[in-house]
Amino acid sequence: MSKTIAVLAGDGIGPEIVREAVRVLEVLQRDGLDIRFEYAPLGGAAYDEYGAPYPEFTQNICRAADAVLLGAVGGPKYDHLERPLRPERGLLAIRKDLNLFANLRPAVLYPELADASTLKPEVVSGLDILIVRELTGDIYFGEPRGITTNEKGEREGINTMRYSESEIRRIGHIAFQAAAKRNKKLCSVDKANVLETTELWKEIMTDLNREYPEVSLSHMYVDNAAMQLVKNPKQFDVMVTGNIFGDILSDQASMLTGSIGMLPSASLNETGKGLYEPSHGSAPDIAGQNKANPLATILSAAMLVRYSLNDEARARRIESAVQKVLQQGLRTGDIFEEGCRLVSCSEMGDAVVAAL
């Protein structure tokens, strides 16, 4: 049966990078992958067309689709909008709407890019980390929240960090299962010495370990984890943490690889339906200039094929094609180094398609 992929180009460089990822998927489509595409706006583009960052038109397409491919959202032209209308609220809304609670963000350093990292090659060479971040709970969604006036008559900002046991258990299962398929090492990141929310997190992760005895579980405070990611990142295989800690640590891990422009992500629900997007933002400063790196979005398409279409062989074909173009010395500006050939966004897409 044909699978439907909702394609949300978004804002900024989104249309450019998504175009190249779709071209890659179309190669597989011609080779027999039974997929079809449905297009819809999200973020600022959706506000421009419908007056909302996640309009009903987009909601209906995404709910009916088997997977969602997203570019990026946001830009300074929307900063004047009230918070509920800003592009980023569309991203939060689609995650909540589709119950995409598990964010998988790999940080893999390709050998060809070892010198692109700001850390010494011997520290990062061979890096392969998977960060599993809970995506629909924690302080980003907890209530009460807002800006109020307290009893002293001064303004006060309130956000609530909150997790239920069931929310922690379901992300824990995802992380343990991922670790079981890799090197059987899982590090749970918390701040249990200060925050009761993460004290419960640590307790439940420890309890879950009984169901996965083959996985070695460790615990680390978030401040130490941030330090260790820079000091000795290869000690980690799979890391699991809450929404706010995962937001910060996954961006930090991404820069170990030299460029956030290389890193994909997958956000999954309990049925395997997912939203796939690059880890970087909309980069409005280079939007429309054909300078963006499409590889993170292409690698996100590979994750889509792997997790939502359950086609490991074709996912690896995409990843191998990406590595081949890097071996050929092709580089967009963000990963360019002396001795390589500088190419545009579309030229990089051409090369991946040719490699496929």
C-alpha positions in Angstrom: 0.0 0.0 0.0 1.3 3.4 -0.9 2.6 5.5 2.0 1.9 9.3 2.1 4.6 11.7 3.1 3.5 15.2 4.1 6.1 17.7 3.0 6.3 21.0 5.0 9.0 23.2 3.5 8.6 25.9 6.2 10.6 29.1 6.2 14.0 30.5 5.4 16.2 27.9 3.8 13.5 25.3 4.3 12.2 25.2 0.7 15.7 24.8 -0.6 16.8 22.0 1.6 13.5 20.1 1.4 13.6 20.3 -2.4 16.8 18.3 -2.4 15.6 15.8 0.1 12.4 15.2 -2.0 14.6 14.7 -5.1 16.5 11.9 -3.2 13.2 10.2 -2.2 12.0 10.5 -5.8 15.0 8.4 -6.9 13.9 5.6 -4.5 10.3 6.1 -5.7 11.4 5.4 -9.2 13.2 2.3 -7.9 10.0 0.9 -6.5 9.5 2.7 -3.1 5.7 3.1 -3.0 5.3 6.7 -1.7 3.4 9.8 -2.6 3.8 13.4 -1.5 1.3 15.9 0.0 2.5 19.5 0.4 1.4 22.0 3.1 2.7 25.1 4.9 3.9 25.3 8.5 5.3 28.2 10.6 5.7 31.6 9.0 4.6 30.4 5.6 1.4 29.1 7.1 0.8 32.3 8.9 1.3 34.2 5.7 -1.3 32.1 3.9 -3.8 31.1 6.6 -3.1 33.5 9.6 -2.0 30.6 11.8 1.4 28.7 12.2 -0.3 25.3 12.1 -3.6 25.8 10.3 -6.4 23.2 9.9 -5.4 22.5 6.3 -1.9 21.4 7.4 -3.3 19.6 10.4 -5.5 17.4 8.2 -2.7 16.5 5.8 -0.3 15.7 8.6 -2.8 13.6 10.6 -3.6 11.5 7.5 0.1 11.1 6.4 2.4 8.2 7.3 5.3 10.5 7.9 6.1 14.2 7.8 9.2 15.8 6.2 9.9 19.3 7.5 12.5 21.9 6.5 12.7 24.7 9.2 10.5 27.4 10.7 10.9 31.0 11.8 12.5 34.2 10.9 12.9 37.8 12.1 10.0 39.0 10.0 7.7 37.2 12.4 9.2 38.4 15.7 6.5 41.1 16.1 3.7 38.6 16.2 2.0 37.7 19.4 3.5 34.5 20.8 0.6 32.1 19.8 1.0 33.2 16.2 4.8 32.9 15.9 6.2 30.2 13.6 7.8 28.2 16.5 4.4 27.7 18.0 3.5 25.8 14.9 6.3 23.4 15.5 5.3 22.9 19.1 1.7 22.4 18.0 2.4 19.7 15.4 4.6 17.8 17.9 1.7 17.9 20.4 -1.0 17.2 17.8 0.7 14.1 16.5 1.9 13.0 19.9 5.6 13.0 18.8 7.1 12.4 22.2 10.4 10.8 21.3 13.0 12.9 19.6 16.0 10.9 18.2 19.0 13.1 17.3 22.2 11.3 16.2 25.5 13.1 16.3 27.8 11.2 13.9 31.2 12.5 12.8 32.0 11.4 9.3 35.7 10.6 8.9 35.9 13.1 6.1 34.9 15.9 8.4 37.1 15.2 11.4 39.0 18.5 10.9 35.8 20.5 10.7 35.1 20.0 14.4 36.4 22.7 16.8 37.7 19.9 19.0 40.9 17.9 18.4 40.4 15.1 15.9 41.6 12.5 18.5 38.8 13.6 20.8 36.0 13.3 18.2 37.1 10.9 15.6 34.7 7.9 15.5 32.0 9.9 17.4 28.6 8.2 17.1 26.1 9.3 19.8 22.3 9.0 19.8 20.4 11.5 22.1 16.9 10.5 22.9 14.9 13.6 24.1 11.4 13.6 25.5 9.6 16.2 23.4 6.0 16.8 24.6 6.4 17.4 28.3 8.6 19.2 30.8 8.9 22.9 31.3 8.0 23.8 27.7 4.5 22.5 28.2 3.9 22.4 32.0 1.2 24.5 33.5 0.8 27.0 35.2 2.9 29.3 33.0 2.9 32.9 31.9 3.8 36.4 33.1 1.8 37.7 36.0 2.0 40.4 38.7 2.8 39.1 42.2 1.6 40.4 45.5 4.4 43.0 45.6 3.1 44.5 42.4 6.1 43.4 40.2 6.0 41.2 37.1 6.9 37.6 37.5 7.6 34.9 34.9 6.3 31.4 35.7 7.1 28.1 34.0 6.5 24.7 35.4 8.7 21.6 35.1 6.4 18.6 35.2 6.6 14.9 34.2 4.2 12.0 34.9 5.4 8.5 35.5 3.8 7.3 32.2 5.6 10.0 30.2 8.9 9.0 31.7 8.3 5.3 31.1 7.4 5.6 27.5 10.5 7.6 26.6 12.6 5.3 28.7 11.4 2.3 26.7 12.4 4.0 23.4 15.9 4.8 24.8 16.5 1.3 26.2 15.3 -0.3 22.9 17.7 2.0 21.0 20.6 1.1 23.3 19.9 -2.6 22.9 20.3 -2.3 19.2 23.6 -0.4 19.5 26.4 -0.8 22.0 24.1 -1.6 25.0 25.1 1.5 26.9 22.5 4.1 28.1 23.2 7.3 30.1 20.2 8.9 31.7 20.7 12.6 32.3 19.0 14.4 35.2 19.4 16.9 37.9 18.1 14.7 40.7 20.1 16.4 43.4 18.1 19.6 42.9 14.9 18.9 41.0 12.2 16.5 42.3 10.9 16.1 38.7 14.2 14.5 37.7 14.5 12.6 41.0 11.4 10.7 39.8 13.0 10.5 36.3 16.0 8.8 37.7 14.0 6.4 39.9 11.8 5.3 36.9 14.8 4.8 34.6 16.5 2.6 37.2 13.3 0.6 37.5 13.0 0.2 33.7 16.5 -1.2 33.6 15.1 -4.5 35.1 13.2 -5.0 31.8 16.4 -4.5 29.8 19.1 -6.3 31.8 21.4 -6.5 28.7 21.7 -2.7 28.7 24.2 -1.0 31.1 22.5 2.0 32.6 24.4 5.0 34.1 23.2 8.3 35.5 24.7 11.8 35.1 23.8 15.2 36.2 23.1 17.6 33.3 25.9 20.0 34.1 28.4 17.2 34.2 27.0 15.7 31.0 27.5 19.1 29.3 31.1 19.1 30.4 31.8 15.5 29.5 30.4 16.0 26.0 33.3 18.4 25.4 35.9 16.6 27.5 35.3 12.9 26.4 32.3 12.6 24.1 33.1 9.1 22.9 32.2 7.7 26.4 28.6 8.1 25.4 26.5 5.8 23.1 22.8 6.5 23.8 21.7 9.4 26.1 18.2 9.9 27.3 16.9 13.0 29.0 13.9 15.4 29.3 12.8 18.2 27.0 14.8 21.2 28.1 18.0 19.3 28.9 17.7 17.4 25.7 17.2 20.6 23.7 20.5 22.0 25.0 22.6 18.9 25.0 21.6 17.8 21.5 22.6 21.2 20.1 25.9 20.9 22.0 26.5 17.4 20.6 25.8 18.5 17.1 28.7 21.0 17.1 31.1 18.2 18.0 30.6 17.0 14.4 31.8 20.3 12.9 28.4 21.6 11.6 24.8 21.4 12.7 24.1 21.4 8.9 25.0 17.6 8.9 22.6 16.4 11.6 19.2 14.9 11.1 16.5 14.2 13.6 13.3 12.1 14.0 10.4 12.7 16.3 8.2 9.6 16.8 4.9 8.7 18.3 4.0 5.3 19.7 3.0 3.9 16.3 6.2 4.8 14.5 4.7 7.8 12.7 7.3 10.5 12.7 8.3 14.0 11.8 11.7 14.3 10.3 13.7 17.5 10.1 17.3 18.8 10.2 18.6 19.8 13.6 19.4 23.3 12.4 17.1 26.4 12.0 15.8 28.4 9.1 19.0 30.5 8.6 17.2 33.5 7.2 20.6 35.2 6.5 21.3 32.9 3.6 17.7 32.0 2.6 17.1 32.1 -1.2 20.9 32.2 -2.0 21.3 28.5 -2.7 24.1 28.3 -0.1 22.4 26.0 2.5 23.7 22.5 3.3 20.9 20.1 2.4 22.7 17.0 3.9 21.0 17.1 7.3 17.6 17.2 5.6 18.6 14.4 3.2 19.8 12.3 6.2 16.5 13.1 7.9 14.8 11.5 4.8 16.9 8.5 5.4 15.6 8.3 9.0 12.1 8.6 7.6 12.7 5.6 5.4 14.1 3.7 8.3 11.7 4.4 11.1 8.3 5.2 9.4 8.7 3.1 6.2 10.6 0.3 7.9 13.1 0.0 5.0 16.6 -0.3 6.4 18.2 -1.1 3.1 17.0 2.0 1.3 17.8 4.2 4.4 21.4 2.9 4.2 21.5 3.7 0.5 20.8 7.3 1.2 23.4 7.5 4.0 26.0 5.8 1.8 25.3 8.3 -1.0 25.9 11.1 1.4 29.2 9.7 2.6 30.2 9.2 -1.0 29.8 12.8 -1.9 31.9 13.8 1.1 34.6 11.4 0.0 34.5 13.2 -3.3 35.5 16.4 -1.5 32.2 18.3 -2.1 31.4 20.8 0.6 28.8 23.5 1.2 30.1 26.6 2.9 29.4 25.5 6.5 31.7 22.5 6.1 34.2 23.8 3.6 37.9 23.3 4.1 41.0 23.9 2.0 41.5 21.4 -0.8 37.7 20.7 -1.2 35.3 21.9 -3.8 32.7 24.5 -2.7 29.3 23.6 -4.0 25.8 25.1 -3.7 22.7 23.6 -2.1 21.4 22.3 -5.4 24.8 21.0 -6.6 25.1 19.0 -3.4 21.6 17.6 -4.1 22.7 16.8 -7.6 25.7 14.9 -6.3 23.7 12.8 -3.8 21.2 11.9 -6.5 24.0 10.9 -8.8 25.6 8.8 -6.0 22.2 7.0 -5.6 
